[in-house]
Amino acid sequence: MTHVGAGDNEVFERLADSLNHAILVTRKFKPLYANQAFAELFGYSDAREILALDCVDVLIPDDSMQIMRGYHKARYRGDPAPNDYVIQGRRKDGPLIWLQNRPMRMEWAGGLAVCTTMTDVTRQVEAEQALKASEETYRRLFENSPEGIFRTSLDAKLLEANPALAQMIGFETPDELKASVNDFGREFYVDHKVRRELVKKMEAEGQIKDYQVQWRRRDGSVIWVSLSSALVRDATTGSVFFEGTAVDITDRHNAAQSLLFAKDQAEMASRAKSEFLAHMSHELRTPLNCVIGFSQILMEEMFGPLGGENYKGYAKDINVAGNHLLNLISDILDISKIEAGELELTDERVDVGSILVSCMKMMREHADNSGLIISIEFAHDLPDIFADELRIKQIILNLLSNAIKFTKVRGRVTAGAFIADDGGVVLRVSDTGVGIPIGEIERVLSPFEQVREHHMLSHEGTGLGLFLTKALAEMHGGRLLLESQQGEGTEVSIYLPPERTLMPERS
């Protein structure tokens, strides 16, 4: 205990006033002395404002005041009491601050008093509280994460594991896992070489991400794990270790393998189908050409009259049916070649206007027999295109055939071509036919699909025309655009990109 007599007060006060540390002398919590540093610590401009207080409880919140009272009573009684502890203080302007208290008993002016040195440790306490909160947050995340979290030494000793990792490998708790595992790499990696490769990769690059490996569980079963890990150096201890996460992706891996197998099977089936169709198409064409040729001979009575008019009509029916079947086989062969990637374009300079005129002549008789008006529209300066002439003609004929097929008597079918805004060329066929319901547009672009209007079902056709036309357009780098309104008609446009356009050379 320090003794300060009445004559010594001035010396003590001069010494205390020269210090930057806050000093307060109290008796029964009544301020007897406070230096200027103490006043400023609590937000007062003059130490005399502190001495005017009846009790320091204005400066100390209730819970901290109870702590001080308990320690002071013990100290007055001579009982053990801490010489250094932290409480809160309240500044004059309201905010709470954290204070490190160092009290001691002393004699002051003939009586027992307590001299306390106070230091503002608010930043330190708040930093410790933030660190503690962060550690608690990390611990909660660590304990409750659905992903396995681990930390291992460089020699594969398991240092930390969360519950999710333990359960993933077949253990009840992390402690049970850590107690049972001596070498994490050898005991749980199916392929030990993989673990060594991962270690080398992390040592070279610092981390790995979403690396798929196989682990063996406690019961011997094998799981697939997505592993992310990094090489970490502890800034405090300097120790080096690996830490990361593990996610059980066994179900996802198996599903992906099943999909891959199914995809391979589907591709094999598709190739087999295409090869079968191509083979059968070739096999059917030879006898079919004979049927068409002989029916033509009979129609024209090249070797004399048939003897009856009905026979001539039958021969015509055979010829029409044979040609229809030949066209169908040709379409199927083209589709099978496209799907097999075997159809090649023979690009050359193509006069679009000439092809439109040629196709119109070929379809005019069919249109006249159906009672339709058919016409063509294109600009006189329409540029040539670089394309496969046979396939462009096939596109236009398919579109014209469809338009004529689904347009009623006295309807109109128009074919045309024009330059798009970007310099590409658009081939277009429009009609005033039955149209297509909005909900069926996507369906009719699939193979073997047609408009489902009941009164049109009697029309012959396989539904391959639009699908084949779309495929041929895409092979040219273009696309098919279809606009239709039920009962109003349909407009089909084939857009060919600018690189297919051949602008006329300037003289």
C-alpha positions as CSV (number, residue, x, y, z in Angstrom):
1,M,0.0,0.0,0.0
2,T,1.3,3.5,-0.9
3,H,1.2,6.3,1.7
4,V,0.6,9.8,0.5
5,G,0.4,12.4,3.2
6,A,-1.2,15.8,3.1
7,G,2.1,17.4,2.3
8,D,2.8,15.0,-0.4
9,N,-0.5,15.6,-2.3
10,E,1.0,18.4,-4.4
11,V,4.0,16.3,-5.4
12,F,1.8,13.4,-6.4
13,E,-0.6,15.6,-8.3
14,R,2.2,17.3,-10.2
15,L,3.6,13.9,-11.1
16,A,0.3,12.5,-12.1
17,D,-0.6,15.6,-14.2
18,S,2.5,15.1,-16.2
19,L,1.6,11.6,-17.2
20,N,-0.4,10.5,-20.3
21,H,-2.0,7.7,-18.4
22,A,-5.5,8.3,-16.8
23,I,-5.2,8.3,-13.0
24,L,-8.1,8.4,-10.6
25,V,-8.1,8.4,-6.8
26,T,-11.3,7.5,-5.0
27,R,-12.6,6.8,-1.5
28,K,-15.8,4.8,-1.4
29,F,-16.1,5.6,-5.2
30,K,-16.1,9.4,-4.5
31,P,-13.5,11.0,-6.7
32,L,-10.7,12.6,-4.7
33,Y,-8.3,13.3,-7.5
34,A,-8.3,12.9,-11.3
35,N,-5.6,14.0,-13.8
36,Q,-6.3,15.8,-17.1
37,A,-5.6,12.5,-19.0
38,F,-8.4,10.8,-17.1
39,A,-10.9,13.7,-17.8
40,E,-10.1,13.6,-21.5
41,L,-10.4,9.8,-21.6
42,F,-14.0,10.2,-20.5
43,G,-14.7,13.1,-22.7
44,Y,-14.5,15.9,-20.2
45,S,-12.6,19.1,-20.8
46,D,-11.4,19.7,-17.2
47,A,-10.5,17.3,-14.4
48,R,-12.5,19.5,-12.0
49,E,-15.7,18.2,-13.7
50,I,-14.7,14.7,-12.4
51,L,-14.0,15.9,-8.9
52,A,-17.5,17.5,-8.8
53,L,-19.1,14.0,-9.2
54,D,-20.5,12.4,-6.0
55,C,-19.7,8.9,-7.3
56,V,-17.9,7.4,-10.3
57,D,-21.0,5.3,-11.2
58,V,-21.8,8.1,-13.7
59,L,-18.7,7.0,-15.5
60,I,-19.1,3.2,-15.2
61,P,-22.1,1.1,-16.4
62,D,-23.9,-1.0,-13.8
63,D,-22.5,-4.4,-14.6
64,S,-18.9,-3.0,-14.6
65,M,-19.6,-1.0,-11.5
66,Q,-20.6,-4.2,-9.7
67,I,-17.3,-5.8,-10.7
68,M,-15.4,-2.7,-9.3
69,R,-17.3,-2.7,-6.1
70,G,-16.6,-6.3,-5.4
71,Y,-12.9,-6.0,-6.0
72,H,-12.7,-2.7,-4.0
73,K,-14.4,-4.3,-1.0
74,A,-12.0,-7.2,-1.1
75,R,-9.1,-4.8,-1.4
76,Y,-10.2,-2.7,1.6
77,R,-10.6,-5.9,3.6
78,G,-7.1,-7.0,2.6
79,D,-8.5,-10.0,0.7
80,P,-7.0,-11.1,-2.6
81,A,-8.2,-9.1,-5.6
82,P,-6.9,-8.8,-9.2
83,N,-4.5,-6.0,-9.8
84,D,-5.4,-5.9,-13.5
85,Y,-8.8,-6.4,-15.1
86,V,-11.0,-5.0,-17.9
87,I,-14.3,-3.2,-17.5
88,Q,-16.4,-0.7,-19.5
89,G,-16.6,3.0,-19.1
90,R,-19.1,5.5,-20.4
91,R,-17.9,8.7,-22.0
92,K,-19.6,12.0,-21.4
93,D,-21.0,12.0,-24.9
94,G,-22.4,8.5,-24.5
95,P,-20.3,5.9,-26.2
96,L,-19.0,2.9,-24.1
97,I,-15.2,2.3,-24.0
98,W,-13.2,-0.7,-22.7
99,L,-10.8,0.1,-19.9
100,Q,-7.9,-1.8,-18.5
101,N,-7.9,-1.1,-14.7
102,R,-4.8,-1.3,-12.5
103,P,-6.0,-0.4,-8.9
104,M,-3.9,-0.3,-5.7
105,R,-4.6,0.8,-2.1
106,M,-3.1,3.9,-0.8
107,E,-3.2,6.5,2.0
108,W,-4.6,9.8,0.9
109,A,-4.8,12.8,3.1
110,G,-5.1,10.7,6.3
111,G,-7.5,8.1,5.0
112,L,-7.6,4.9,3.0
113,A,-8.2,5.3,-0.8
114,V,-7.8,3.5,-4.1
115,C,-5.6,4.8,-6.9
116,T,-6.6,3.4,-10.3
117,T,-4.7,3.7,-13.6
118,M,-7.0,3.3,-16.6
119,T,-5.9,2.6,-20.2
120,D,-8.3,2.6,-23.2
121,V,-8.2,-0.9,-24.7
122,T,-11.3,-0.5,-26.8
123,R,-9.6,-1.4,-30.1
124,Q,-7.9,-4.3,-28.6
125,V,-11.0,-5.7,-27.0
126,E,-13.1,-5.2,-30.1
127,A,-10.5,-6.9,-32.2
128,E,-10.4,-9.8,-29.8
129,Q,-14.2,-10.0,-29.9
130,A,-14.3,-9.9,-33.7
131,L,-11.7,-12.6,-33.8
132,K,-13.7,-14.7,-31.3
133,A,-16.9,-14.1,-33.4
134,S,-15.0,-15.1,-36.5
135,E,-13.6,-18.2,-34.9
136,E,-17.1,-19.1,-33.7
137,T,-18.5,-18.5,-37.2
138,Y,-15.8,-20.6,-38.7
139,R,-16.4,-23.4,-36.2
140,R,-20.1,-23.4,-36.9
141,L,-19.4,-23.6,-40.6
142,F,-16.8,-26.2,-40.1
143,E,-19.2,-28.3,-37.9
144,N,-22.3,-27.9,-39.9
145,S,-21.0,-27.8,-43.5
146,P,-22.6,-30.5,-45.8
147,E,-19.2,-30.7,-47.5
148,G,-16.3,-32.6,-46.0
149,I,-13.6,-30.3,-44.7
150,F,-10.1,-31.6,-43.8
151,R,-6.6,-30.6,-42.9
152,T,-3.7,-32.9,-43.4
153,S,0.1,-32.7,-42.9
154,L,2.4,-33.0,-45.8
155,D,3.0,-36.7,-44.9
156,A,-0.7,-37.4,-45.0
157,K,-1.5,-37.2,-41.2
158,L,-5.1,-36.2,-40.7
159,L,-5.0,-33.0,-38.5
160,E,-8.6,-31.8,-38.7
161,A,-11.9,-33.3,-40.0
162,N,-15.5,-32.1,-39.7
163,P,-18.5,-34.4,-39.1
164,A,-19.5,-34.4,-42.8
165,L,-16.1,-35.8,-43.8
166,A,-16.2,-38.5,-41.1
167,Q,-19.7,-39.6,-42.1
168,M,-18.7,-39.6,-45.8
169,I,-15.9,-42.1,-45.1
170,G,-18.0,-44.2,-42.7
171,F,-17.1,-43.0,-39.2
172,E,-19.5,-41.7,-36.5
173,T,-17.4,-38.7,-35.4
174,P,-14.3,-36.8,-36.4
175,D,-12.5,-37.9,-33.3
176,E,-13.1,-41.5,-34.2
177,L,-11.9,-40.9,-37.7
178,K,-8.7,-39.2,-36.6
179,A,-8.0,-41.9,-34.0
180,S,-8.4,-44.6,-36.6
181,V,-6.3,-43.1,-39.5
182,N,-2.6,-43.2,-39.6
183,D,-2.0,-42.4,-43.3
184,F,-4.9,-40.7,-45.0
185,G,-3.4,-41.1,-48.4
186,R,-2.7,-44.8,-48.2
187,E,-5.8,-45.8,-46.3
188,F,-8.4,-43.9,-48.3
189,Y,-7.1,-43.2,-51.8
190,V,-7.9,-46.1,-54.1
191,D,-4.9,-45.2,-56.3
192,H,-2.0,-44.1,-54.2
193,K,-0.3,-42.6,-57.2
194,V,-3.1,-40.1,-57.6
195,R,-2.5,-38.7,-54.1
196,R,1.2,-38.2,-54.9
197,E,0.3,-36.5,-58.2
198,L,-2.1,-34.2,-56.3
199,V,0.6,-33.3,-53.8
200,K,3.1,-32.5,-56.6
201,K,0.5,-30.3,-58.3
202,M,-0.3,-28.4,-55.1
203,E,3.3,-27.9,-54.3
204,A,3.8,-26.5,-57.9
205,E,0.6,-24.5,-58.3
206,G,-0.6,-24.0,-54.7
207,Q,-4.0,-25.6,-55.2
208,I,-6.3,-28.0,-57.0
209,K,-10.0,-27.5,-57.7
210,D,-12.8,-30.0,-58.4
211,Y,-10.4,-32.8,-58.9
212,Q,-12.2,-36.1,-59.2
213,V,-10.7,-39.0,-57.2
214,Q,-11.8,-42.3,-55.8
215,W,-11.8,-42.9,-52.0
216,R,-12.3,-46.2,-50.2
217,R,-14.7,-46.0,-47.3
218,R,-14.3,-47.7,-43.9
219,D,-16.5,-50.6,-45.1
220,G,-14.4,-51.1,-48.3
221,S,-16.9,-49.5,-50.7
222,V,-15.5,-47.0,-53.2
223,I,-16.9,-43.5,-53.7
224,W,-16.1,-40.7,-56.2
225,V,-15.1,-37.5,-54.6
226,S,-14.7,-34.0,-56.0
227,L,-11.6,-32.6,-54.2
228,S,-10.5,-29.0,-53.8
229,S,-7.4,-28.3,-51.7
230,A,-4.6,-25.8,-51.2
231,L,-1.2,-25.7,-49.7
232,V,-1.3,-23.4,-46.6
233,R,1.5,-22.0,-44.5
234,D,0.5,-20.9,-40.9
235,A,1.7,-17.3,-40.5
236,T,2.1,-17.8,-36.7
237,T,3.8,-21.1,-36.4
238,G,5.3,-21.4,-39.9
239,S,3.9,-24.9,-40.3
240,V,2.8,-26.1,-43.8
241,F,-0.2,-28.3,-44.4
242,F,-3.0,-29.1,-46.9
243,E,-6.6,-28.1,-46.3
244,G,-9.6,-28.3,-48.4
245,T,-13.1,-29.8,-49.1
246,A,-14.4,-33.1,-50.4
247,V,-17.8,-33.7,-51.9
248,D,-19.3,-37.1,-52.6
249,I,-20.2,-37.1,-56.3
250,T,-20.7,-40.9,-56.6
251,D,-24.4,-40.6,-57.8
252,R,-23.5,-37.7,-60.1
253,H,-20.5,-39.6,-61.6
254,N,-22.6,-42.8,-62.1
255,A,-25.4,-40.8,-63.7
256,A,-22.9,-39.1,-66.0
257,Q,-21.4,-42.5,-67.0
258,S,-24.9,-43.9,-67.6
259,L,-25.7,-40.9,-69.8
260,L,-22.4,-41.3,-71.7
261,F,-23.1,-44.9,-72.2
262,A,-26.7,-44.1,-73.4
263,K,-25.3,-41.5,-75.7
264,D,-22.8,-43.9,-77.2
265,Q,-25.6,-46.5,-77.7
266,A,-27.9,-43.9,-79.3
267,E,-25.1,-42.8,-81.6
268,M,-24.4,-46.4,-82.6
269,A,-28.1,-47.0,-83.2
270,S,-28.4,-43.8,-85.2
271,R,-25.4,-44.8,-87.3
272,A,-26.8,-48.3,-87.8
273,K,-30.1,-46.8,-88.8
274,S,-28.5,-44.4,-91.3
275,E,-26.4,-47.2,-92.8
276,F,-29.5,-49.4,-93.0
277,L,-31.5,-46.7,-94.7
278,A,-28.7,-45.8,-97.1
279,H,-28.2,-49.5,-98.0
280,M,-32.0,-50.2,-98.4
281,S,-32.5,-47.0,-100.4
282,H,-29.8,-48.1,-102.9
283,E,-31.2,-51.7,-103.0
284,L,-34.8,-50.4,-103.7
285,R,-33.8,-47.9,-106.4
286,T,-32.7,-50.5,-108.9
287,P,-35.9,-52.5,-109.1
288,L,-38.0,-49.4,-108.7
289,N,-36.3,-47.8,-111.7
290,C,-37.2,-50.9,-113.7
291,V,-40.9,-50.5,-112.6
292,I,-40.9,-46.9,-113.6
293,G,-39.2,-47.6,-116.9
294,F,-41.5,-50.4,-117.9
295,S,-44.6,-48.4,-116.8
296,Q,-43.4,-45.6,-119.0
297,I,-43.1,-48.0,-122.0
298,L,-46.6,-49.3,-121.3
299,M,-48.0,-45.7,-121.0
300,E,-46.5,-44.7,-124.4
301,E,-47.4,-48.1,-126.0
302,M,-43.9,-48.3,-127.5
303,F,-44.4,-51.9,-128.6
304,G,-48.0,-51.6,-129.8
305,P,-51.4,-50.9,-128.3
306,L,-52.3,-52.4,-124.9
307,G,-55.7,-53.4,-126.1
308,G,-57.7,-51.7,-123.5
309,E,-57.9,-48.1,-122.3
310,N,-57.9,-49.2,-118.6
311,Y,-54.5,-50.8,-119.0
312,K,-53.1,-47.5,-120.1
313,G,-54.6,-45.9,-117.0
314,Y,-53.2,-48.6,-114.8
315,A,-49.7,-48.1,-116.3
316,K,-49.9,-44.4,-115.5
317,D,-50.9,-45.1,-111.9
318,I,-47.9,-47.5,-111.6
319,N,-45.7,-44.8,-113.0
320,V,-47.0,-42.0,-110.7
321,A,-46.7,-44.3,-107.6
322,G,-43.2,-45.5,-108.7
323,N,-42.0,-41.9,-109.1
324,H,-43.5,-40.9,-105.7
325,L,-41.8,-43.9,-104.0
326,L,-38.5,-43.0,-105.8
327,N,-38.7,-39.4,-104.5
328,L,-39.4,-40.8,-101.0
329,I,-36.4,-43.0,-101.2
330,S,-34.2,-40.2,-102.4
331,D,-35.4,-38.0,-99.4
332,I,-34.6,-40.8,-97.0
333,L,-31.2,-41.4,-98.5
334,D,-30.4,-37.6,-98.3
335,I,-31.5,-37.5,-94.6
336,S,-29.5,-40.6,-93.8
337,K,-26.4,-39.0,-95.5
338,I,-26.9,-35.7,-93.6
339,E,-27.2,-37.5,-90.2
340,A,-24.2,-39.6,-91.0
341,G,-22.2,-36.5,-92.1
342,E,-21.7,-37.9,-95.5
343,L,-23.7,-35.5,-97.6
344,E,-21.3,-33.0,-99.3
345,L,-22.1,-29.8,-101.1
346,T,-20.8,-29.1,-104.5
347,D,-20.6,-25.3,-104.4
348,E,-20.6,-23.3,-107.7
349,R,-21.9,-20.1,-109.0
350,V,-25.7,-20.3,-109.1
351,D,-28.2,-18.0,-110.9
352,V,-31.1,-17.9,-108.4
353,G,-33.5,-16.3,-110.9
354,S,-32.9,-19.1,-113.4
355,I,-33.5,-21.8,-110.8
356,L,-36.8,-20.1,-109.7
357,V,-38.0,-20.0,-113.3
358,S,-37.0,-23.6,-113.9
359,C,-38.7,-24.8,-110.7
360,M,-41.8,-22.9,-111.6
361,K,-42.0,-24.6,-115.0
362,M,-41.7,-28.0,-113.4
363,M,-44.5,-27.3,-110.9
364,R,-46.9,-25.4,-113.1
365,E,-48.8,-28.4,-114.4
366,H,-49.2,-29.6,-110.8
367,A,-50.5,-26.2,-109.8
368,D,-52.9,-26.0,-112.8
369,N,-54.3,-29.4,-112.0
370,S,-54.9,-28.2,-108.4
371,G,-56.7,-25.0,-109.7
372,L,-54.1,-22.6,-108.2
373,I,-52.4,-19.4,-109.4
374,I,-48.6,-19.8,-109.2
375,S,-46.1,-16.9,-109.8
376,I,-42.5,-15.8,-109.2
377,E,-41.1,-12.5,-108.0
378,F,-37.4,-11.4,-108.0
379,A,-35.4,-8.3,-108.8
380,H,-33.7,-8.1,-112.2
381,D,-30.4,-7.3,-110.3
382,L,-30.6,-10.2,-107.9
383,P,-27.0,-11.4,-107.5
384,D,-25.8,-15.0,-108.0
385,I,-24.9,-17.1,-105.0
386,F,-22.2,-19.6,-104.2
387,A,-24.0,-22.8,-103.4
388,D,-24.9,-26.4,-104.5
389,E,-27.3,-25.8,-107.4
390,L,-28.9,-29.2,-107.1
391,R,-29.7,-28.7,-103.4
392,I,-31.0,-25.1,-103.9
393,K,-33.3,-26.5,-106.6
394,Q,-34.3,-29.3,-104.2
395,I,-35.1,-26.7,-101.5
396,I,-37.3,-24.6,-103.8
397,L,-39.1,-27.7,-105.2
398,N,-39.9,-29.0,-101.8
399,L,-41.3,-25.7,-100.6
400,L,-43.4,-25.3,-103.8
401,S,-44.7,-28.9,-103.5
402,N,-45.7,-28.3,-99.9
403,A,-47.4,-25.0,-100.8
404,I,-49.4,-26.5,-103.7
405,K,-50.3,-29.5,-101.6
406,F,-51.9,-27.5,-98.8
407,T,-53.5,-24.7,-100.8
408,K,-57.2,-25.0,-101.8
409,V,-58.6,-24.4,-105.3
410,R,-58.3,-20.8,-106.5
411,G,-55.6,-20.2,-104.0
412,R,-52.2,-18.5,-104.8
413,V,-48.6,-19.8,-104.4
414,T,-45.7,-17.3,-104.9
415,A,-42.0,-18.0,-105.1
416,G,-39.4,-15.3,-104.9
417,A,-36.0,-14.1,-103.8
418,F,-34.4,-10.9,-102.6
419,I,-31.4,-9.4,-100.9
420,A,-31.5,-9.2,-97.1
421,D,-30.4,-6.1,-95.2
422,D,-27.0,-7.7,-94.3
423,G,-26.3,-8.7,-97.9
424,G,-27.5,-12.3,-97.6
425,V,-30.0,-13.8,-100.0
426,V,-33.5,-14.9,-99.0
427,L,-35.5,-17.5,-100.9
428,R,-39.2,-17.4,-100.1
429,V,-42.3,-19.4,-100.9
430,S,-45.7,-18.2,-99.7
431,D,-49.2,-19.6,-100.1
432,T,-52.8,-18.9,-99.1
433,G,-53.4,-22.4,-97.9
434,V,-54.7,-24.0,-94.7
435,G,-51.8,-22.6,-92.6
436,I,-50.3,-24.1,-89.5
437,P,-51.5,-23.6,-85.8
438,I,-48.8,-21.9,-83.8
439,G,-48.5,-24.9,-81.4
440,E,-47.6,-27.2,-84.4
441,I,-45.0,-25.1,-86.2
442,E,-42.1,-26.7,-84.3
443,R,-43.6,-30.2,-84.8
444,V,-43.9,-29.9,-88.6
445,L,-40.2,-29.1,-88.8
446,S,-39.5,-32.6,-87.5
447,P,-39.2,-35.6,-89.8
448,F,-42.4,-37.5,-90.8
449,E,-44.6,-34.8,-89.5
450,Q,-47.4,-32.9,-91.4
451,V,-50.2,-30.5,-90.7
452,R,-52.9,-32.4,-88.8
453,E,-55.9,-30.7,-90.5
454,H,-58.4,-33.5,-90.9
455,H,-59.5,-32.5,-94.4
456,M,-55.9,-32.5,-95.6
457,L,-55.0,-36.0,-94.4
458,S,-55.8,-37.5,-97.7
459,H,-52.8,-35.7,-99.3
460,E,-49.9,-37.9,-100.0
461,G,-46.6,-37.1,-98.3
462,T,-44.2,-38.3,-95.7
463,G,-43.5,-35.1,-93.8
464,L,-39.8,-35.2,-94.8
465,G,-39.9,-32.1,-97.1
466,L,-39.6,-29.3,-94.5
467,F,-37.1,-31.3,-92.3
468,L,-34.9,-32.0,-95.3
469,T,-35.2,-28.4,-96.5
470,K,-34.2,-27.0,-93.1
471,A,-31.2,-29.4,-93.0
472,L,-30.0,-28.4,-96.5
473,A,-30.4,-24.7,-95.6
474,E,-28.3,-25.2,-92.4
475,M,-25.6,-27.1,-94.4
476,H,-25.3,-23.9,-96.5
477,G,-24.8,-21.9,-93.2
478,G,-28.3,-20.6,-93.5
479,R,-31.6,-21.1,-91.6
480,L,-35.2,-21.8,-92.3
481,L,-37.8,-19.3,-91.0
482,L,-41.5,-20.3,-91.0
483,E,-44.4,-18.0,-90.4
484,S,-48.0,-19.2,-90.6
485,Q,-51.5,-18.4,-89.5
486,Q,-54.2,-21.1,-89.4
487,G,-56.6,-20.6,-92.3
488,E,-54.6,-17.7,-93.7
489,G,-51.6,-19.3,-95.3
490,T,-47.9,-20.0,-94.7
491,E,-44.6,-18.2,-95.6
492,V,-41.3,-20.1,-95.6
493,S,-38.0,-18.2,-96.0
494,I,-34.6,-19.7,-96.5
495,Y,-31.9,-17.2,-95.4
496,L,-28.4,-17.7,-96.9
497,P,-25.6,-15.7,-95.3
498,P,-23.7,-12.8,-97.0
499,E,-20.7,-15.0,-97.6
500,R,-22.8,-16.9,-100.1
501,T,-23.6,-13.8,-102.1
502,L,-21.6,-13.1,-105.2
503,M,-21.9,-9.5,-106.1
504,P,-21.5,-8.7,-109.8
505,E,-18.1,-7.6,-110.9
506,R,-17.7,-3.9,-111.8
507,S,-16.6,-3.2,-115.3
